[in-house]
Amino acid sequence: MFGEYAFNRQQPDSTEPDDDSEPDPAVLPGNLPPDPAGFIGRERELAELHCLLRSRRLTTLTGVGGVGKSRLALRAVTDPEQARPDGVWWVELSPLRDPGLLTMTVAHAVGLADHSARPLDEELCAWMADRELLLVLDTCEHIVAECRHLVGELLQSSPGLTVLITSREPLDSPCEKVVEVCPLPCEGPDSDALALFRARAVAATPQAAAAFDDPGRAALAAEVCRRLDGIPLALELAGARLRLWTMEQMAQRLGARFAVLSDTRPVVQHRHRHRTMRTAIGWSHELCEPVERLLWARLSVFTGDFDVAAARAVCAGGPLPASRVERVLAGLVAKSVVRRSLERGAGARYRMLDTIREYGHDWLAELGEVQTVADRHAHWYAALTQAADRGWLSPHQVDWYRRMTAEHAQLRTALEHLLGADPAAALEMAGALWFFWFSCGHVHEGRGFLERALRTAPGTGAAHTQALWALGLTALLQGDMDAARELGGECIREAARLADPERELRAAYLRAVSLLMPGDPVRALELAGPRARAGHGGRTSGPGWLLCRLATSYALCDLGRFEEAAEEARGLREACAELGERWLRAYADYVLALAALGLGHHGEAARHVRAMLSGKRLLGDRFGIALGLDLLAAAVAALGDGELAARLLGTGHAWWRTVGRPQMGSPSLTALRDQGERQARAAIGDDAYEAAFLGGTTASTG
């Protein structure tokens, strides 16, 4: 992730081993999902796509739901010949319900965790301007206008960008090449449709192979494929039914169900295929047990994937007790209605394809349960957020980071629902997600949700103060120091009114850092230093106290009081180690490195900052990684290794570009970076420096 020069050995002061192996530097960046095994047919379409992705800048795959657009796109872009120097990036848009979050979703997918206050679309265009990459926007039909606008801006600003779209309808963009994805061919004994039907049936039950080997029953299987129009999703659903039925039963029941779908005139083919798909799903729905149909409907409230605990909490009730949800869910997986996957750090995850989810949502409306189930969903994720907030400063911090990252789409859905249905709960949830907005790279999104919640919810109480503080943190990371200072002052007044020491400490941190970053360490020390902390009281293991210690140690470094800074940072690191948390501990390592550098202990500085980078890698903290690379460059430059320092500065430059504002506009951070550059140039000369710096900029930030 950072290159071999940033993590060339395990540090002795690292209390936990890295759980990420060192990446192969030859691997190009990207985030493609796994390509499921068993792709069948589509040779002509793949050949056409291969040419288009090298000759056209915007290609859109269209077709009815369930026809296989996403699978075809994924198979096409995983071809090694489609690799790009700056990666192949997949953006799944099916869970996105608020079009206003489109740019944030794309930016996050490609690794741009922008912390500036500039409009994010401008930052994304600037970030892509000199890159050569392939961007896939999957499932765009519900936000066509927004996708058309964003893609147009990106293509105009980035000559090296190629875009592949999947959508049930085209974008109608001037430079767009539209490719209709048709169902699989059904004719003949070796048709692709029959091959897919056989593969899915045998996957469901190996005994089904005998039915396809018998000529008479194979003919029935071919008839099933024709009845289903060769639509892949319909064939998968039918294949799963062969667990329980013979081929004869399958053909007979399909014949009765599909007799009305006999119009095959070309002018109505698209509508006909859509009706076939809906009818196939409806047929599968009817064949489910009543509790399976009920769970199917209730699961439709989930956008994206979910875990079994969420399904149990949200979907239980009435004839479906919580104790049966997991077993009924397994039945839907066996019938190919729900898909199951295993994800690192998140365990088993489940999801429904959009076409199936939409059908379930229609039934949920018929049951009159849309509002009830949406309320349950929102309050479940609000409760999860509160648990994550409580567990953030704990040994489970990395697990919470991974889990909340996996739940990102559900958190959005819950917040959107609560903003309309329960503004007070939305305010509480948005404020409790401070760590997600501030520490996990979702600054723009967090600021948007917090501002909306503060506009609609009551303007007093602890939840209001917490949301103000969280909003101040996002302003801080965006470099909006005026807003951060104002919000810090407001938080100080509100916390004093509540007589809550923890709130007072958090407010003091916000106000202190809003003064420290522009260059006023004296005032910052007055607000967050030991005397101020003692005056507030509060838990010495709480976020407010620990954050104030961090601000204090930074301020002391800025004042050149390096031994005091190191003492403060060591105390902070020990407190974090006792809690088992990693995020703040890594920043304590950063200050220890900064203090060691100031005292002339350059080897010690390098050791501390490597430990800091190891912790930041675990939590995907791009801001922290960029900070650490600049400091490591200064340390190794002081040790005389100008080439390594130049490479690190180049890599740091690449990471700062994913954050937005280089060095956050801070005079002290800029001075540190410039110090490393001066020493590196002096050691190896300008030409060698430029070459090494350029080499560093090519390091992956994915």
C-alpha positions in Angstrom: 0.0 0.0 0.0 2.8 2.5 0.8 5.7 0.8 -0.9 8.5 -1.4 0.5 10.5 1.6 1.8 7.8 2.7 4.2 7.4 -0.8 5.8 10.7 -2.6 5.4 10.7 -4.3 8.8 8.5 -5.0 11.8 9.1 -2.4 14.5 10.0 -3.6 18.0 7.6 -1.2 19.7 4.6 -2.4 17.6 2.3 -4.1 20.1 0.3 -5.9 17.4 1.5 -7.6 14.2 0.4 -6.3 10.9 -2.6 -8.2 9.7 -2.0 -7.1 6.1 0.7 -8.7 4.0 3.0 -6.5 2.0 1.4 -5.9 -1.4 3.1 -6.9 -4.6 4.4 -3.6 -6.1 3.7 -4.9 -9.6 0.0 -5.1 -8.9 -2.0 -2.2 -10.3 -4.5 -0.3 -8.2 -8.2 -1.0 -8.3 -11.1 -2.4 -6.3 -12.8 -4.9 -8.5 -15.1 -7.3 -6.7 -14.4 -11.0 -7.0 -15.4 -12.5 -10.4 -17.7 -15.4 -9.6 -16.8 -18.7 -11.2 -18.9 -20.3 -13.9 -19.2 -17.5 -16.4 -20.8 -19.0 -19.5 -21.0 -17.7 -23.1 -21.0 -14.1 -24.2 -17.9 -14.5 -26.4 -19.2 -12.1 -29.1 -20.2 -9.5 -26.5 -16.8 -9.8 -24.7 -14.9 -9.3 -28.0 -17.0 -6.2 -28.8 -16.5 -4.8 -25.3 -12.8 -5.4 -25.5 -12.6 -3.2 -28.6 -14.9 -0.6 -27.3 -13.1 -0.1 -24.0 -9.9 0.6 -26.0 -11.5 2.8 -28.7 -14.4 4.6 -27.0 -14.4 6.7 -23.8 -18.0 6.0 -22.7 -19.8 2.7 -23.2 -23.2 1.8 -21.6 -24.5 -1.8 -21.3 -28.3 -1.8 -21.3 -30.9 -4.5 -21.0 -33.7 -5.8 -18.8 -33.0 -6.6 -15.1 -31.5 -10.0 -14.6 -30.0 -10.2 -18.1 -26.4 -10.2 -16.9 -25.1 -6.7 -17.5 -23.0 -6.5 -14.3 -21.6 -10.0 -14.8 -20.6 -9.1 -18.4 -19.1 -5.8 -17.3 -17.1 -7.5 -14.6 -15.8 -10.3 -16.8 -14.8 -7.7 -19.4 -12.8 -5.4 -17.1 -11.0 -8.2 -15.3 -9.3 -9.1 -18.6 -5.6 -8.3 -18.0 -5.6 -6.4 -21.3 -8.0 -3.9 -19.9 -5.6 -2.9 -17.1 -4.8 0.8 -16.8 -1.8 2.4 -15.1 -4.0 4.1 -12.5 -6.3 1.2 -12.0 -9.7 -0.3 -12.8 -12.3 1.0 -10.3 -15.8 -0.5 -9.7 -18.5 1.7 -8.2 -21.6 -0.1 -7.2 -24.6 2.3 -7.2 -27.5 0.0 -6.6 -27.6 0.9 -2.8 -27.4 4.6 -3.4 -30.8 6.3 -2.8 -29.7 9.9 -2.5 -28.4 11.3 -5.8 -26.6 14.0 -3.9 -24.2 11.3 -2.6 -23.1 10.1 -6.1 -19.9 12.1 -6.3 -19.0 11.1 -2.7 -19.6 7.4 -3.6 -17.4 7.6 -6.7 -14.7 9.5 -4.8 -14.6 7.1 -2.0 -14.5 4.1 -4.3 -11.4 5.4 -6.2 -9.6 6.3 -3.0 -10.2 10.1 -2.8 -11.0 10.9 0.8 -11.1 14.6 0.2 -10.8 16.8 3.3 -11.0 20.2 1.6 -14.0 22.6 1.7 -14.0 22.9 -2.2 -17.0 21.3 -4.0 -16.2 17.6 -4.2 -17.0 17.3 -7.9 -14.2 19.9 -8.6 -11.8 17.9 -6.4 -12.7 14.6 -8.1 -12.2 16.2 -11.6 -8.8 17.6 -10.5 -7.7 14.3 -9.0 -8.5 12.4 -12.2 -7.1 15.0 -14.5 -3.7 13.4 -15.1 -4.7 9.8 -14.5 -5.3 7.0 -16.9 -8.0 4.7 -15.4 -11.1 2.7 -16.2 -14.2 3.5 -14.1 -17.2 1.2 -14.0 -20.5 2.7 -12.7 -22.7 -0.3 -12.0 -26.5 0.0 -11.9 -27.2 3.6 -12.8 -30.9 3.5 -14.0 -32.3 5.2 -10.8 -29.9 8.2 -11.1 -29.4 8.5 -14.8 -29.4 12.3 -15.0 -26.9 12.7 -12.1 -24.6 10.0 -13.7 -24.8 11.8 -17.1 -23.8 15.1 -15.5 -20.9 13.7 -13.4 -19.6 11.4 -16.2 -19.6 14.4 -18.6 -17.6 16.5 -16.2 -15.1 13.7 -15.5 -14.6 12.9 -19.2 -14.0 16.5 -20.0 -11.4 17.0 -17.3 -9.6 13.7 -17.6 -8.3 12.7 -21.1 -7.1 9.3 -19.8 -10.4 8.3 -18.4 -12.6 5.5 -19.8 -16.1 4.9 -18.4 -18.2 1.7 -18.5 -21.9 2.0 -17.4 -24.4 -0.7 -16.7 -28.0 0.6 -16.6 -31.5 -0.5 -17.8 -31.5 2.7 -19.8 -28.8 4.7 -21.5 -27.4 8.0 -20.2 -28.2 9.7 -23.5 -24.7 11.4 -23.4 -23.3 12.7 -26.7 -20.2 10.5 -26.7 -22.0 7.4 -25.4 -21.8 4.0 -27.2 -24.8 1.9 -26.2 -24.6 -1.9 -26.3 -27.8 -3.9 -25.6 -27.1 -7.0 -23.6 -29.5 -9.7 -24.9 -30.6 -12.9 -23.2 -28.5 -16.0 -23.8 -29.2 -18.0 -27.0 -31.6 -20.8 -26.4 -31.6 -22.8 -29.6 -29.8 -26.1 -30.1 -28.6 -28.8 -27.7 -25.4 -26.8 -26.9 -26.9 -23.4 -26.3 -25.4 -21.1 -23.7 -28.8 -20.8 -22.0 -28.9 -24.6 -21.6 -25.3 -24.7 -20.3 -26.1 -22.0 -17.7 -29.3 -23.8 -16.6 -27.4 -27.1 -16.3 -24.5 -25.5 -14.3 -26.9 -23.8 -11.8 -29.0 -27.0 -11.4 -26.0 -29.2 -10.8 -24.7 -26.6 -8.3 -28.0 -26.8 -6.4 -28.1 -30.7 -6.5 -25.5 -32.9 -8.3 -28.2 -35.4 -9.0 -29.6 -33.0 -11.6 -26.8 -33.9 -14.0 -28.6 -37.1 -14.9 -31.6 -35.1 -16.3 -29.4 -33.3 -18.7 -27.7 -36.4 -19.9 -30.9 -38.1 -20.9 -31.9 -37.0 -24.4 -35.7 -36.8 -23.7 -35.3 -34.8 -20.5 -32.6 -32.6 -22.1 -35.2 -31.6 -24.6 -37.5 -30.6 -21.8 -34.6 -28.6 -20.3 -34.1 -26.8 -23.6 -37.9 -26.0 -23.6 -37.5 -24.5 -20.1 -34.7 -22.3 -21.4 -36.9 -21.1 -24.2 -39.9 -20.4 -21.9 -37.5 -18.3 -19.8 -36.2 -16.4 -22.8 -32.6 -17.3 -21.9 -32.6 -14.6 -19.2 -29.7 -15.6 -16.8 -31.4 -14.7 -13.5 -34.6 -16.6 -14.5 -32.4 -19.6 -15.4 -30.6 -19.4 -12.0 -33.9 -19.3 -10.1 -35.2 -22.3 -12.1 -32.0 -24.3 -11.6 -32.4 -23.9 -7.9 -35.8 -25.5 -8.0 -34.4 -28.8 -9.3 -33.5 -29.5 -5.7 -37.2 -30.4 -5.2 -38.6 -31.1 -8.7 -38.0 -33.4 -11.6 -37.4 -31.9 -15.0 -40.9 -33.0 -16.1 -42.5 -31.2 -13.2 -40.5 -28.1 -14.0 -41.5 -28.0 -17.6 -45.2 -28.7 -16.8 -45.5 -25.9 -14.2 -43.6 -23.5 -16.3 -45.8 -24.2 -19.3 -48.9 -23.3 -17.3 -47.4 -20.2 -15.8 -45.9 -18.8 -19.0 -48.6 -19.6 -21.5 -49.8 -16.0 -21.6 -46.3 -14.8 -22.5 -46.3 -15.8 -26.2 -45.9 -12.5 -28.0 -42.4 -12.5 -29.6 -42.8 -9.7 -32.1 -39.6 -7.7 -32.4 -41.3 -4.4 -31.5 -42.3 -5.7 -28.1 -39.2 -7.9 -27.4 -37.8 -5.7 -24.6 -41.2 -5.4 -22.9 -41.7 -9.1 -23.3 -38.4 -9.9 -21.7 -39.2 -7.6 -18.8 -42.5 -9.4 -18.3 -40.8 -12.8 -18.5 -38.3 -11.8 -15.8 -41.1 -10.4 -13.5 -43.1 -13.6 -14.1 -40.2 -15.8 -13.4 -39.5 -14.0 -10.1 -43.2 -14.1 -9.3 -43.2 -17.8 -10.0 -40.3 -18.3 -7.7 -42.1 -16.2 -5.1 -45.2 -18.4 -5.2 -43.1 -21.5 -4.8 -41.5 -20.2 -1.5 -43.0 -21.1 1.9 -45.2 -18.3 3.4 -42.5 -17.4 5.9 -39.9 -17.2 3.1 -42.1 -14.8 1.2 -42.5 -12.7 4.3 -38.8 -12.6 4.9 -38.2 -11.8 1.2 -40.5 -8.8 1.4 -39.0 -7.5 4.7 -35.4 -7.9 3.4 -36.2 -5.5 0.6 -35.6 -2.6 3.0 -31.9 -3.3 3.0 -29.8 -1.4 0.4 -26.6 -3.3 -0.4 -25.5 -6.2 1.8 -26.3 -7.0 5.4 -25.6 -9.6 8.1 -27.8 -12.1 9.8 -28.0 -10.1 13.0 -29.5 -7.2 11.1 -31.9 -9.5 9.3 -33.0 -11.0 12.6 -33.6 -7.6 14.2 -35.3 -5.9 11.3 -37.4 -8.8 9.8 -38.6 -10.8 12.8 -42.2 -10.5 13.9 -45.6 -12.1 13.5 -45.4 -15.6 12.0 -41.6 -15.2 11.6 -40.0 -15.3 15.1 -36.4 -14.2 15.5 -35.2 -17.7 16.2 -36.3 -18.9 12.7 -34.9 -16.0 10.6 -31.5 -17.5 10.0 -33.0 -20.8 8.9 -35.5 -19.1 6.6 -32.7 -16.9 5.2 -30.7 -20.1 4.4 -33.8 -21.3 2.5 -33.8 -18.2 0.4 -30.1 -18.6 -0.3 -30.7 -22.2 -1.5 -33.4 -20.9 -3.9 -31.0 -18.2 -5.3 -33.3 -15.4 -4.1 -30.6 -14.2 -1.7 -26.8 -14.4 -2.3 -24.3 -15.1 0.5 -20.6 -14.1 0.6 -17.9 -14.0 3.2 -16.0 -10.8 3.7 -12.8 -10.1 5.7 -13.6 -8.5 9.0 -17.4 -8.6 8.4 -18.2 -12.4 8.3 -21.1 -13.7 6.3 -23.0 -11.0 4.3 -26.2 -11.4 2.3 -27.7 -9.4 -0.5 -30.5 -9.5 -3.1 -30.1 -8.5 -6.7 -32.0 -5.3 -7.5 -34.7 -7.0 -9.6 -35.5 -9.5 -6.8 -35.4 -6.8 -4.1 -37.8 -4.6 -6.1 -40.2 -7.4 -6.4 -40.0 -8.0 -2.6 -40.5 -4.3 -1.9 -43.7 -4.4 -4.0 -45.0 -7.1 -1.7 -43.9 -5.3 1.4 -46.1 -2.4 0.2 -49.0 -4.9 -0.4 -48.5 -6.1 3.2 -48.7 -2.5 4.5 -45.3 -2.9 6.3 -43.0 -0.4 4.5 -43.0 2.2 7.2 -42.8 -0.3 10.1 -39.9 -2.3 8.6 -38.0 0.9 7.5 -38.4 2.2 11.1 -37.0 -1.0 12.5 -34.1 -0.9 10.0 -33.2 2.7 10.9 -33.4 2.2 14.6 -31.3 -1.0 14.4 -28.5 0.9 12.7 -28.9 3.8 15.0 -28.3 1.4 17.9 -25.4 -0.2 16.1 -23.9 3.3 15.7 -24.2 3.9 19.5 -22.4 0.6 20.2 -19.6 1.5 17.8 -19.2 4.9 19.4 -18.9 3.2 22.8 -16.5 0.6 21.4 -14.3 2.9 19.3 -11.6 3.5 22.0 -11.2 -0.2 22.7 -9.3 -3.3 21.6 -12.2 -3.8 19.1 -11.5 -0.5 17.2 -10.2 -2.2 14.0 -13.1 -4.6 14.0 -15.6 -1.6 14.4 -13.8 0.2 11.6 -14.2 -2.8 9.3 -17.8 -3.4 10.3 -19.0 0.2 10.0 -17.2 0.4 6.6 -19.1 -2.7 5.5 -22.4 -1.2 6.8 -21.8 2.2 5.0 -24.8 1.8 2.6 -27.1 0.8 5.5 -26.0 3.7 7.6 -26.8 6.1 4.8 -30.3 4.5 4.4 -31.0 4.7 8.1 -30.0 8.4 8.3 -32.0 9.3 5.3 -35.1 7.7 6.8 -34.6 9.2 10.2 -34.1 12.7 8.9 -37.7 12.5 7.6 -39.3 10.2 10.2 -37.5 11.0 13.5 -35.2 14.1 13.3 -34.1 13.8 16.9 -32.9 10.2 16.3 -31.2 11.3 13.1 -29.3 14.0 15.1 -28.2 11.5 17.7 -27.1 9.0 15.1 -25.2 11.6 13.0 -23.4 12.9 16.1 -22.5 9.4 17.4 -20.9 8.7 14.0 -18.2 11.4 14.7 -15.4 8.7 14.5 -16.7 7.5 11.1 -16.8 11.0 9.6 -13.6 12.2 11.3 -11.4 9.1 11.4 -12.5 7.0 8.5 -12.4 9.4 5.6 -16.1 10.5 5.2 -15.7 14.2 5.9 -17.8 15.6 3.1 -20.6 13.2 3.7 -20.5 13.6 7.5 -20.7 17.4 7.2 -23.7 17.1 4.9 -25.7 14.8 7.2 -24.8 16.8 10.3 -25.8 20.1 8.8 -29.1 18.6 7.7 -29.8 17.0 11.1 -29.0 20.2 13.0 -31.4 22.1 10.8 -34.3 19.8 11.5 -33.8 18.6 15.1 -34.3 20.3 18.4 -31.6 22.9 19.2 -30.7 21.9 22.7 -29.5 18.9 24.8 -26.5 16.6 24.7 -27.3 15.2 21.3 -27.3 18.7 19.8 -24.0 19.5 21.5 -22.4 16.3 20.3 -23.6 16.9 16.7 -22.2 20.5 16.8 -18.8 19.0 18.0 -18.8 16.4 15.2 -19.6 19.1 12.7 -16.7 21.1 14.0 -14.4 18.1 13.5 -15.4 17.8 9.8 -14.9 21.6 9.3 -11.4 21.2 11.0 -10.4 18.5 8.5 -11.7 20.5 5.6 -9.5 23.4 6.6 -12.5 25.6 7.4 -10.9 27.0 10.5 -13.3 29.9 10.9 -16.3 27.5 11.1 -14.3 25.2 13.4 -13.5 28.0 15.8 -17.0 29.2 15.8 -18.4 25.7 16.4 -15.8 25.2 19.1 -16.9 28.3 20.9 -20.6 27.2 20.6 -19.7 23.8 22.0 -17.8 25.3 24.9 -20.9 27.3 25.9 -23.3 24.4 25.4 -21.1 22.0 27.4 -20.8 24.5 30.3 -24.6 24.8 30.3 -24.9 21.0 30.5 -22.1 20.9 33.2 -20.7 17.8 31.4 -16.9 17.5 31.8 -16.5 15.2 28.8 -18.4 17.6 26.5 -16.2 20.4 27.9 -13.0 18.6 27.0 -14.2 17.7 23.5 -15.1 21.3 22.9 -11.7 22.5 24.3 -10.0 20.1 21.8 -11.9 21.4 18.8 -11.3 25.1 19.7 -7.6 24.4 20.5 -6.9 22.6 17.2 -8.8 25.3 15.2 -6.2 27.8 16.7 -3.2 25.5 16.5 -3.5 24.6 12.8 -3.2 28.2 11.6 -0.2 28.8 13.9 -1.3 29.7 17.5 0.1 27.0 19.8 0.2 29.2 22.8 -3.6 29.7 22.9 -4.1 26.0 22.0 -2.0 25.1 25.0 -4.1 27.3 27.3 -7.3 25.6 26.1 -6.1 21.9 26.1 -3.1 21.8 28.4 -2.8 20.0 31.7 -4.1 22.9 33.8 -7.1 23.3 31.6 -7.8 19.6 31.6 -7.6 19.5 35.4 -10.1 22.3 35.6 -12.6 20.4 33.5 -12.2 17.1 35.3 -13.8 14.1 33.6 -12.6 10.6 32.7 -8.9 10.5 31.8 -9.7 7.6 29.5 -12.5 9.4 27.6 -12.2 10.8 24.1 -12.2 14.4 25.2 -9.3 14.0 27.7 -7.2 11.9 25.2 -7.8 14.3 22.3 -6.8 17.2 24.5 -3.5 15.4 25.4 -2.9 15.0 21.6 -3.5 18.7 21.0 -1.2 19.6 23.9 1.6 17.5 22.6 1.3 19.0 19.1 1.3 22.5 20.6 4.4 21.8 22.6 6.2 20.6 19.5 5.3 23.8 17.7 6.7 25.8 20.6 10.0 23.8 20.4 9.4 22.2 23.9 10.2 18.7 22.5 11.0 16.9 25.8 7.7 18.1 27.3 5.9 17.1 24.1 7.5 13.6 24.2 6.4 13.2 27.9 2.8 14.2 27.0 2.8 11.8 24.0 4.2 8.9 26.0 1.4 9.4 28.5 -1.1 9.4 25.7 0.4 6.3 24.1 0.3 4.4 27.4 -3.3 5.4 28.0 -4.3 4.3 24.5 -2.4 1.0 24.9 -4.3 0.3 28.1 -7.5 0.9 26.2 -6.3 -1.3 23.3 -7.1 1.4 20.7 -5.0 2.2 17.6 -6.1 5.4 16.0 -5.0 7.9 18.7 -2.1 5.7 19.7 -0.7 6.1 16.2 -0.9 9.9 16.5 1.0 9.6 19.8 3.7 7.8 17.9 3.7 10.6 15.4 4.3 13.2 18.1 7.0 11.0 19.6 8.7 11.0 16.2 8.2 14.7 15.8 9.8 15.4 19.2 12.7 13.0 18.5 13.4 14.7 15.2 13.4 18.1 17.0 15.9 16.7 19.6 18.1 15.4 16.8 17.4 11.7 17.5 16.7 10.9 13.8 16.8 7.1 14.0 14.4 7.1 16.9 12.1 9.4 14.9 12.1 7.0 12.0 11.2 4.1 14.3 8.3 5.9 15.9 6.8 7.1 12.6 7.0 3.7 11.1 5.0 2.4 14.0 2.5 5.3 13.4 2.1 4.3 9.7 1.5 0.7 10.6 -1.4 1.7 12.9 -2.8 4.1 10.3 -2.7 1.4 7.6 -5.0 -0.8 9.8 -7.6 2.0 9.9 -7.3 3.4 6.4 -6.5 6.8 7.8 -5.4 8.7 4.7 -4.7 11.9 6.4 -2.6 10.2 9.0 -0.7 8.2 6.3 0.1 11.5 4.4 1.3 13.1 7.6 3.5 10.2 8.5 5.1 9.9 5.1 6.2 13.6 5.3 7.7 13.0 8.7 9.4 9.8 7.8 10.9 11.6 4.8 12.3 14.3 7.1 13.8 11.7 9.4 15.5 9.6 6.7 16.8 12.8 5.0 18.3 13.9 8.3 20.0 10.4 8.4 21.5 11.1 5.0 19.4 9.0 2.7 18.3 11.6 0.3 17.0 9.2 -2.4 14.7 7.4 0.1 13.5 10.7 1.5 12.7 11.9 -2.0 10.7 8.8 -2.8 8.8 9.1 0.5 8.0 12.7 -0.3 6.7 11.6 -3.7 4.5 9.0 -2.1 3.4 11.5 0.5 2.4 13.8 -2.3 0.3 11.1 -3.9 -1.4 10.5 -0.5 -2.0 14.2 0.1 -3.8 14.3 -3.3 -6.3 11.8 -2.0 -6.9 14.0 1.0 -7.3 17.3 -0.8 -5.3 20.0 0.9 -1.5 19.4 1.1 -0.3 19.7 4.7 -3.8 21.0 5.5 -2.5 24.6 4.9 -0.7 24.3 8.3 2.5 26.4 8.6 4.2 23.9 10.8 3.4 20.9 8.6 4.5 22.7 5.5 7.8 23.7 7.2 8.4 20.0 8.1 7.8 18.8 4.6 10.0 21.6 3.1 12.8 20.7 5.6 12.9 17.1 4.3 13.0 18.3 0.7 15.9 20.7 1.3 17.9 18.0 3.1 17.2 15.4 0.4 18.1 17.8 -2.4 21.3 18.8 -0.6 22.2 15.1 -0.2 21.7 13.8 -3.8 21.2 16.9 -6.1 18.2 18.3 -7.9 18.2 15.8 -10.8 18.4 12.7 -8.6 15.8 14.2 -6.3 13.3 14.8 -9.1 13.7 11.3 -10.4 13.3 9.7 -7.0 10.3 12.0 -6.2 8.6 11.1 -9.4 9.1 7.4 -8.7 7.5 7.8 -5.3 4.4 9.4 -6.8 3.6 6.2 -8.7 3.1 4.2 -5.4 -0.4 2.9 -5.0 -2.7 4.7 -2.6 -5.5 2.1 -3.0 
